[in-house]
Amino acid sequence: MRRLLLLLPLLLVAACAADPPSPTTAPRASTAPNLRPAGPGAAQLVAAAEREWRDWGRIAVEGWPVALDRTPDATPELFDKLMSYWSATPDGPGIIQAHMHFRDTIAVPSLASASLDPVSGLPFNVVPANVAISSYNTPAWSAAFISYAMNSAGVAPSDFRSSSAHVFYMDGMIDNYLADPEGSAFRPHHVEEYAPRPGDLLCYDRSASPLPNWEARMAERGRSRPSHCDIVVRAGGGTIDIIGGNVMDVVLRRRIPTDAKGIVLPAPPERPPFFAIFENRR
């Protein structure tokens, strides 16, 4: 009995050590940290993208909606925006020339005495029917938007070769990286291995046979492929915000999910898959 009493304090100490931690001290699940642009060049690209987004009415959505509630009407200001995007691409002058005759159809005519009400005989304004800005989506201007944003951010032509097709400016960034892995302005990454920062490009493949990663593009370099890239403008807390042009007919800001490390989660099965992130190292 005396021996048992001597062992009792030791048994109590052991039992306390084995108790699980209380709920108040249990570790919490981590969330993706808030990331900032890698440098001033990346920050300038974010600013350029957000400036254009504001000019389009700050249209923002969560995830992957199939359509917007309403597509903005064409205005002279938005039409001129589209033409400025095209001006940043090598083939832009021809496209602008082909589009310019449309501008008169969206400009409200001024009051003219020749336009008279048949009953009162008084002059009146002639206002054309509303034209949706989506009427000017041919050719698609999403790559022109990226080219314009890069140009507005002061990205050197040697670092980013403007194009009206996403895959061709991606080819240029890949070429630069392979020629100078340490010094290139943009570095390609696998989507599942790199947490994007503001100023990076998130790209996806819109073809029937999507590329699995950026290396696969090298085998078909120079050939056309339907694709798209958005500019990352915010990252952290389990989501990223991206801004792209000609997304549901507008400059659109979207919020999409990441995991706890900031890795972008796969797009829904019915949506084009992400296949590359281009890290902005400027």
C-alpha contacts under 8 A as a table, 3 or more apart, distances in Angstrom:
res1	aa1	res2	aa2	distance
1	M	4	L	5.14
1	M	5	L	6.42
2	R	5	L	5.23
2	R	6	L	6.43
3	R	6	L	5.16
3	R	7	L	6.44
4	L	7	L	5.16
4	L	8	L	6.22
5	L	8	L	5.23
5	L	9	P	7.77
6	L	9	P	6.82
6	L	10	L	7.92
7	L	10	L	5.39
7	L	11	L	6.34
8	L	11	L	5.13
8	L	12	L	6.32
9	P	12	L	5.14
9	P	13	V	6.32
10	L	13	V	5.18
10	L	14	A	6.30
11	L	14	A	5.13
11	L	15	A	6.18
12	L	15	A	5.07
12	L	16	C	6.29
13	V	16	C	5.25
13	V	17	A	6.32
14	A	17	A	5.14
14	A	18	A	6.35
15	A	18	A	5.18
15	A	19	D	6.50
16	C	19	D	5.31
21	P	25	T	6.25
21	P	26	A	6.32
22	S	25	T	5.54
22	S	26	A	6.48
23	P	26	A	5.17
30	S	260	A	6.04
31	T	236	G	7.92
31	T	237	G	5.55
31	T	238	G	5.93
31	T	259	D	7.63
31	T	260	A	4.50
31	T	261	K	6.98
32	A	236	G	5.24
32	A	237	G	4.84
32	A	238	G	5.14
32	A	239	T	7.93
32	A	258	T	7.66
32	A	259	D	6.84
32	A	260	A	4.48
32	A	261	K	4.91
32	A	262	G	4.88
33	P	235	A	7.91
33	P	236	G	4.97
33	P	237	G	5.92
33	P	261	K	7.47
33	P	262	G	7.22
34	N	235	A	5.76
34	N	236	G	3.79
34	N	237	G	6.24
35	L	197	R	5.79
35	L	198	P	7.17
35	L	234	R	7.48
35	L	235	A	5.48
35	L	236	G	5.92
36	R	197	R	6.27
36	R	198	P	6.05
36	R	234	R	7.74
36	R	235	A	7.55
37	P	40	P	7.40
37	P	42	A	5.48
37	P	43	A	5.48
37	P	197	R	5.80
37	P	198	P	4.77
37	P	199	G	5.91
38	A	42	A	6.24
38	A	43	A	7.71
38	A	197	R	7.16
38	A	198	P	7.64
38	A	199	G	7.72
38	A	280	N	7.00
38	A	281	R	6.03
38	A	282	R	6.84
39	G	42	A	5.47
39	G	43	A	6.36
39	G	281	R	6.78
39	G	282	R	5.33
40	P	43	A	4.96
40	P	44	Q	6.13
40	P	282	R	6.53
41	G	44	Q	5.14
41	G	45	L	6.42
41	G	153	A	6.96
41	G	154	G	7.65
41	G	155	V	7.31
41	G	199	G	7.94
41	G	280	N	7.87
41	G	281	R	7.85
41	G	282	R	4.75
42	A	45	L	5.14
42	A	46	V	6.39
42	A	198	P	6.80
42	A	199	G	4.28
42	A	200	D	7.22
42	A	280	N	5.87
42	A	281	R	7.17
42	A	282	R	5.89
43	A	46	V	5.10
43	A	47	A	6.25
43	A	198	P	7.17
43	A	199	G	6.15
44	Q	47	A	4.99
44	Q	48	A	6.16
44	Q	153	A	5.05
44	Q	154	G	7.86
44	Q	199	G	7.93
45	L	48	A	5.06
45	L	49	A	6.24
45	L	149	A	6.43
45	L	150	M	6.31
45	L	152	S	7.59
45	L	153	A	4.93
45	L	199	G	5.74
46	V	49	A	5.23
46	V	50	E	6.14
46	V	198	P	6.54
46	V	199	G	5.37
46	V	231	I	7.26
46	V	232	V	7.29
46	V	233	V	5.25
47	A	50	E	5.19
47	A	51	R	6.01
47	A	153	A	7.86
48	A	51	R	5.16
48	A	52	E	6.46
48	A	149	A	5.59
48	A	150	M	7.95
48	A	152	S	6.29
48	A	153	A	6.11
49	A	52	E	5.35
49	A	53	W	6.24
49	A	149	A	6.02
49	A	231	I	7.18
49	A	233	V	7.72
49	A	243	I	6.58
49	A	244	G	7.95
50	E	53	W	4.89
50	E	54	R	6.16
50	E	233	V	7.56
50	E	243	I	7.50
51	R	54	R	5.25
51	R	55	D	6.40
52	E	55	D	5.05
52	E	56	W	6.45
52	E	251	V	7.21
53	W	56	W	5.22
53	W	57	G	6.73
53	W	58	R	5.48
53	W	59	I	7.26
53	W	243	I	7.37
53	W	251	V	5.57
53	W	252	L	6.57
53	W	253	R	7.18
54	R	57	G	5.25
54	R	58	R	4.61
54	R	59	I	7.96
55	D	58	R	7.12
56	W	59	I	7.10
56	W	78	L	7.46
56	W	250	V	7.15
56	W	251	V	6.28
58	R	252	L	7.63
58	R	253	R	7.63
59	I	251	V	7.50
59	I	252	L	5.63
59	I	253	R	6.33
60	A	252	L	5.94
60	A	253	R	4.58
60	A	254	R	5.70
60	A	255	R	7.92
61	V	64	W	7.87
61	V	65	P	7.40
61	V	252	L	7.75
61	V	253	R	6.43
61	V	254	R	5.01
61	V	255	R	6.53
62	E	65	P	7.37
62	E	254	R	5.63
62	E	255	R	4.91
62	E	256	I	6.57
63	G	254	R	6.43
63	G	255	R	5.74
63	G	256	I	5.08
63	G	257	P	7.73
64	W	254	R	7.95
65	P	68	L	7.44
67	A	248	M	6.35
68	L	71	T	6.56
68	L	248	M	6.93
71	T	132	A	6.51
71	T	133	I	7.16
71	T	134	S	7.34
71	T	249	D	7.06
71	T	250	V	7.67
72	P	132	A	6.08
72	P	133	I	6.07
72	P	250	V	7.91
73	D	130	N	6.26
73	D	131	V	5.60
73	D	132	A	4.28
73	D	133	I	5.33
74	A	78	L	6.25
74	A	79	F	6.51
74	A	106	I	6.55
74	A	130	N	7.34
74	A	131	V	5.49
74	A	132	A	5.12
74	A	133	I	4.19
74	A	134	S	7.92
75	T	78	L	5.26
75	T	79	F	6.04
75	T	106	I	6.12
75	T	107	A	7.17
75	T	133	I	7.66
76	P	79	F	5.04
76	P	80	D	6.03
76	P	103	R	6.75
76	P	106	I	6.47
76	P	107	A	6.16
77	E	80	D	5.16
77	E	81	K	6.26
78	L	81	K	4.83
78	L	82	L	6.42
78	L	133	I	7.59
79	F	82	L	5.23
79	F	83	M	6.46
79	F	103	R	7.13
79	F	133	I	7.54
80	D	83	M	5.02
80	D	84	S	6.17
81	K	84	S	5.10
81	K	85	Y	6.40
82	L	85	Y	5.15
82	L	86	W	6.46
82	L	141	W	7.55
83	M	86	W	5.09
83	M	87	S	6.22
83	M	96	I	5.92
84	S	87	S	4.97
84	S	88	A	6.92
84	S	148	Y	7.48
85	Y	88	A	5.63
85	Y	89	T	7.61
85	Y	141	W	7.48
85	Y	144	A	5.20
85	Y	145	F	5.19
85	Y	147	S	7.26
85	Y	148	Y	5.13
86	W	89	T	5.57
86	W	91	D	7.75
86	W	92	G	4.51
86	W	93	P	7.35
86	W	95	I	7.20
86	W	96	I	6.84
86	W	141	W	7.27
86	W	144	A	5.41
86	W	145	F	7.58
86	W	148	Y	7.64
86	W	164	S	7.79
87	S	90	P	7.72
87	S	92	G	4.92
87	S	93	P	6.31
87	S	96	I	7.55
87	S	148	Y	7.74
88	A	92	G	6.75
88	A	144	A	6.64
88	A	147	S	5.88
88	A	148	Y	5.13
88	A	151	N	7.01
88	A	162	S	6.81
89	T	92	G	5.00
89	T	144	A	6.21
89	T	147	S	6.66
89	T	148	Y	7.80
89	T	162	S	5.40
89	T	163	S	5.19
89	T	164	S	6.02
90	P	93	P	7.52
90	P	162	S	7.07
90	P	163	S	6.53
90	P	164	S	7.79
91	D	94	G	5.98
91	D	95	I	6.79
91	D	163	S	7.94
91	D	164	S	7.36
92	G	95	I	5.14
92	G	96	I	6.01
92	G	164	S	7.96
93	P	96	I	5.12
93	P	97	Q	6.15
94	G	97	Q	5.11
94	G	98	A	6.28
95	I	98	A	5.07
95	I	99	H	6.25
96	I	99	H	5.10
96	I	100	M	6.03
97	Q	100	M	5.47
97	Q	101	H	7.97
98	A	101	H	7.18
99	H	102	F	5.68
99	H	103	R	7.53
100	M	103	R	5.56
101	H	104	D	6.25
101	H	105	T	7.83
102	F	105	T	5.43
102	F	106	I	7.17
103	R	106	I	5.58
103	R	107	A	6.47
104	D	107	A	5.26
105	T	108	V	7.96
105	T	128	P	7.22
106	I	128	P	7.08
106	I	130	N	7.61
106	I	131	V	6.84
108	V	126	V	7.38
108	V	127	V	5.63
108	V	128	P	6.60
109	P	125	N	7.30
109	P	126	V	6.29
109	P	127	V	6.71
110	S	125	N	6.84
110	S	126	V	7.73
111	L	115	S	7.60
111	L	123	P	7.28
111	L	124	F	6.33
111	L	125	N	5.10
111	L	126	V	7.31
112	A	115	S	5.58
112	A	123	P	6.74
112	A	124	F	7.43
112	A	125	N	7.44
113	S	116	L	6.48
113	S	123	P	5.42
113	S	124	F	7.95
114	A	123	P	7.30
115	S	123	P	5.53
115	S	124	F	6.18
115	S	125	N	7.43
115	S	126	V	7.39
116	L	120	S	7.97
116	L	121	G	5.37
116	L	122	L	5.27
116	L	123	P	4.31
116	L	124	F	6.12
117	D	120	S	5.59
117	D	121	G	4.90
117	D	122	L	5.38
117	D	123	P	6.08
117	D	124	F	6.63
118	P	121	G	5.57
131	V	135	S	7.10
132	A	135	S	5.70
133	I	136	Y	5.98
133	I	137	N	7.74
133	I	249	D	7.17
134	S	137	N	5.34
134	S	249	D	5.26
134	S	250	V	7.85
135	S	138	T	7.67
136	Y	139	P	7.68
137	N	140	A	5.04
137	N	141	W	6.62
137	N	246	N	7.37
137	N	249	D	7.09
138	T	141	W	7.66
140	A	143	A	7.81
140	A	246	N	6.91
141	W	144	A	5.01
141	W	145	F	6.19
141	W	164	S	7.01
141	W	245	G	6.89
141	W	246	N	5.93
142	S	145	F	5.12
142	S	146	I	6.63
142	S	164	S	7.78
142	S	228	H	7.24
142	S	244	G	6.84
142	S	245	G	4.51
142	S	246	N	4.86
142	S	247	V	7.37
143	A	146	I	5.09
143	A	147	S	6.19
143	A	163	S	6.55
143	A	164	S	5.03
143	A	165	A	5.39
143	A	166	H	5.24
143	A	228	H	7.31
143	A	229	C	7.65
143	A	245	G	7.54
144	A	147	S	4.97
144	A	148	Y	6.07
144	A	162	S	7.69
144	A	163	S	6.59
144	A	164	S	5.09
144	A	165	A	7.66
145	F	148	Y	5.09
145	F	149	A	6.18
145	F	244	G	7.46
145	F	245	G	5.48
145	F	246	N	7.98
146	I	149	A	5.10
146	I	150	M	6.16
146	I	229	C	7.82
146	I	230	D	7.70
146	I	231	I	7.83
146	I	244	G	7.45
146	I	245	G	7.32
147	S	150	M	5.17
147	S	151	N	6.16
147	S	162	S	5.03
147	S	163	S	6.58
147	S	164	S	7.84
148	Y	151	N	5.02
148	Y	152	S	6.02
149	A	152	S	4.99
149	A	153	A	6.12
150	M	153	A	5.10
150	M	154	G	6.45
150	M	155	V	5.42
150	M	160	F	7.54
151	N	154	G	5.22
151	N	155	V	5.71
151	N	156	A	7.66
152	S	155	V	7.64
155	V	159	D	6.67
155	V	160	F	6.75
156	A	159	D	5.27
156	A	160	F	6.42
157	P	160	F	5.07
157	P	161	R	5.47
157	P	162	S	7.32
158	S	161	R	6.56
159	D	172	G	7.98
159	D	173	M	6.96
159	D	176	N	7.32
159	D	184	S	7.25
159	D	185	A	5.86
159	D	186	F	7.58
160	F	169	Y	6.65
160	F	172	G	6.74
160	F	173	M	6.44
161	R	169	Y	5.38
161	R	172	G	6.10
161	R	173	M	7.84
162	S	169	Y	6.01
163	S	166	H	6.85
163	S	168	F	6.39
163	S	169	Y	5.74
165	A	168	F	5.72
165	A	169	Y	7.04
165	A	224	S	7.98
166	H	169	Y	5.58
166	H	170	M	6.19
166	H	226	P	7.92
166	H	227	S	6.14
166	H	228	H	5.92
166	H	229	C	6.88
167	V	170	M	4.88
167	V	171	D	6.04
167	V	224	S	6.96
167	V	225	R	6.49
167	V	226	P	7.66
167	V	227	S	6.59
168	F	171	D	4.94
168	F	172	G	6.51
168	F	222	G	6.66
168	F	224	S	7.78
169	Y	172	G	5.02
169	Y	173	M	6.44
170	M	173	M	5.09
170	M	174	I	6.16
171	D	174	I	5.14
171	D	175	D	6.09
171	D	217	R	7.95
171	D	218	M	7.86
171	D	221	R	6.50
171	D	222	G	7.25
172	G	175	D	5.08
172	G	176	N	6.23
173	M	176	N	5.16
173	M	177	Y	6.23
173	M	185	A	7.97
173	M	186	F	6.14
173	M	187	R	7.47
173	M	188	P	7.94
174	I	177	Y	5.08
174	I	178	L	6.17
174	I	187	R	7.46
174	I	188	P	6.86
175	D	178	L	5.25
175	D	179	A	6.14
176	N	179	A	5.15
176	N	180	D	6.06
176	N	181	P	7.67
176	N	184	S	5.78
176	N	185	A	7.97
176	N	186	F	7.93
177	Y	180	D	5.13
177	Y	181	P	4.69
177	Y	182	E	7.69
177	Y	183	G	7.71
177	Y	184	S	5.18
177	Y	185	A	7.82
177	Y	186	F	6.83
177	Y	187	R	5.97
177	Y	188	P	7.67
178	L	181	P	5.64
180	D	183	G	5.42
180	D	184	S	5.59
181	P	184	S	5.92
181	P	187	R	7.45
184	S	187	R	6.75
184	S	281	R	7.75
185	A	280	N	6.17
185	A	281	R	5.27
185	A	282	R	5.83
186	F	278	F	5.68
186	F	279	E	5.24
186	F	280	N	4.89
186	F	281	R	5.87
186	F	282	R	7.97
187	R	278	F	5.28
187	R	279	E	4.98
187	R	280	N	6.92
187	R	281	R	7.44
188	P	214	W	6.91
188	P	276	A	6.49
188	P	277	I	5.66
188	P	278	F	4.41
188	P	279	E	6.22
189	H	193	E	7.08
189	H	194	Y	6.35
189	H	214	W	7.36
189	H	276	A	5.79
189	H	277	I	5.16
189	H	278	F	6.20
189	H	279	E	7.25
190	H	193	E	5.41
190	H	194	Y	6.50
190	H	213	N	6.14
190	H	214	W	7.09
190	H	275	F	6.79
190	H	276	A	5.44
190	H	277	I	6.52
191	V	194	Y	5.87
191	V	195	A	7.77
191	V	213	N	7.92
191	V	263	I	7.17
191	V	264	V	6.78
191	V	274	F	6.84
191	V	275	F	6.11
191	V	276	A	5.44
191	V	277	I	5.91
192	E	263	I	6.13
192	E	264	V	7.00
192	E	265	L	7.93
193	E	263	I	6.95
194	Y	262	G	7.92
194	Y	263	I	6.08
194	Y	277	I	7.81
195	A	261	K	6.95
195	A	262	G	4.79
195	A	263	I	4.58
195	A	264	V	6.90
196	P	200	D	6.24
196	P	202	L	7.85
196	P	232	V	7.32
196	P	235	A	7.14
196	P	262	G	7.20
196	P	263	I	7.26
196	P	264	V	7.82
196	P	277	I	7.11
196	P	279	E	7.05
197	R	200	D	5.78
197	R	232	V	6.66
197	R	233	V	7.77
197	R	234	R	7.15
197	R	235	A	5.96
197	R	279	E	7.52
198	P	231	I	7.61
198	P	232	V	4.82
198	P	233	V	4.54
198	P	234	R	5.24
198	P	235	A	6.35
199	G	231	I	6.19
199	G	232	V	5.47
199	G	233	V	6.11
199	G	279	E	7.65
199	G	280	N	5.84
200	D	231	I	5.99
200	D	232	V	5.42
200	D	277	I	6.91
200	D	278	F	5.62
200	D	279	E	4.81
200	D	280	N	4.93
201	L	229	C	6.10
201	L	230	D	5.64
201	L	231	I	4.79
201	L	232	V	6.02
201	L	277	I	5.54
201	L	278	F	5.02
201	L	279	E	6.75
201	L	280	N	7.60
202	L	229	C	5.41
202	L	230	D	5.39
202	L	231	I	6.45
202	L	232	V	6.82
202	L	242	I	8.00
202	L	274	F	7.24
202	L	276	A	6.33
202	L	277	I	4.66
202	L	278	F	6.67
203	C	227	S	7.32
203	C	228	H	5.61
203	C	229	C	4.07
203	C	230	D	6.46
203	C	274	F	5.68
203	C	275	F	6.21
203	C	276	A	5.35
203	C	277	I	6.05
204	Y	227	S	5.82
204	Y	228	H	5.55
204	Y	229	C	6.40
204	Y	272	P	6.13
204	Y	273	P	5.40
204	Y	274	F	3.95
204	Y	275	F	5.30
204	Y	276	A	6.85
205	D	210	P	5.36
205	D	211	L	6.59
205	D	225	R	7.91
205	D	226	P	6.47
205	D	227	S	4.47
205	D	228	H	6.61
205	D	272	P	5.70
205	D	273	P	6.01
205	D	274	F	6.48
205	D	275	F	6.67
206	R	210	P	6.77
206	R	225	R	7.88
206	R	226	P	5.14
206	R	227	S	4.87
206	R	228	H	7.24
206	R	272	P	5.20
206	R	273	P	7.65
207	S	210	P	5.45
207	S	225	R	6.64
207	S	226	P	5.44
207	S	227	S	7.05
207	S	272	P	7.82
210	P	272	P	7.78
210	P	273	P	7.27
211	L	214	W	7.36
211	L	216	A	6.14
211	L	217	R	6.97
211	L	275	F	6.50
212	P	216	A	6.73
212	P	275	F	5.77
213	N	216	A	5.71
213	N	217	R	7.42
213	N	275	F	4.75
213	N	276	A	5.91
214	W	217	R	5.42
214	W	218	M	7.43
214	W	275	F	6.40
214	W	276	A	5.50
215	E	218	M	5.54
215	E	219	A	7.84
216	A	219	A	5.95
216	A	220	E	7.71
217	R	220	E	5.56
217	R	221	R	5.99
218	M	221	R	5.04
220	E	223	R	5.80
229	C	244	G	6.95
230	D	242	I	5.72
230	D	243	I	5.37
230	D	244	G	4.50
230	D	245	G	7.73
231	I	242	I	5.31
231	I	243	I	5.21
231	I	244	G	6.29
232	V	235	A	7.43
232	V	240	I	7.00
232	V	241	D	5.90
232	V	242	I	4.37
232	V	243	I	6.53
233	V	240	I	7.57
233	V	241	D	5.60
233	V	242	I	5.60
233	V	243	I	6.90
234	R	240	I	5.44
234	R	241	D	4.98
234	R	242	I	7.21
235	A	238	G	7.93
235	A	239	T	6.20
235	A	240	I	4.31
235	A	241	D	6.50
235	A	262	G	7.55
236	G	239	T	5.75
236	G	240	I	6.31
236	G	262	G	6.72
237	G	260	A	7.92
238	G	257	P	5.87
238	G	258	T	4.96
238	G	259	D	5.90
238	G	260	A	6.09
238	G	262	G	6.37
239	T	255	R	6.43
239	T	256	I	5.50
239	T	257	P	4.27
239	T	258	T	5.07
239	T	259	D	7.98
239	T	262	G	7.42
239	T	264	V	7.93
240	I	255	R	5.64
240	I	256	I	5.64
240	I	257	P	6.47
240	I	258	T	7.03
240	I	264	V	7.94
241	D	253	R	6.60
241	D	254	R	5.53
241	D	255	R	4.47
241	D	256	I	6.57
242	I	253	R	5.57
242	I	254	R	5.35
242	I	255	R	6.51
242	I	256	I	7.98
243	I	251	V	6.89
243	I	252	L	5.55
243	I	253	R	4.44
243	I	254	R	6.46
244	G	247	V	6.20
244	G	251	V	5.66
244	G	252	L	5.70
244	G	253	R	6.85
245	G	249	D	7.70
245	G	250	V	6.01
245	G	251	V	4.33
245	G	252	L	6.49
246	N	249	D	4.59
246	N	250	V	4.92
246	N	251	V	5.92
246	N	252	L	7.77
247	V	250	V	5.49
247	V	251	V	6.27
247	V	252	L	5.97
248	M	252	L	7.63
256	I	264	V	7.73
257	P	264	V	6.27
257	P	265	L	5.97
258	T	261	K	7.51
258	T	262	G	5.13
258	T	263	I	5.11
258	T	264	V	4.23
258	T	265	L	5.03
259	D	262	G	5.28
259	D	263	I	5.39
259	D	264	V	6.57
259	D	265	L	6.48
260	A	263	I	7.44
266	P	273	P	6.83
266	P	274	F	7.04
267	A	271	R	6.05
267	A	272	P	7.00
267	A	273	P	5.70
267	A	274	F	7.03
268	P	271	R	5.40
268	P	273	P	7.94
269	P	272	P	7.70
269	P	273	P	7.82
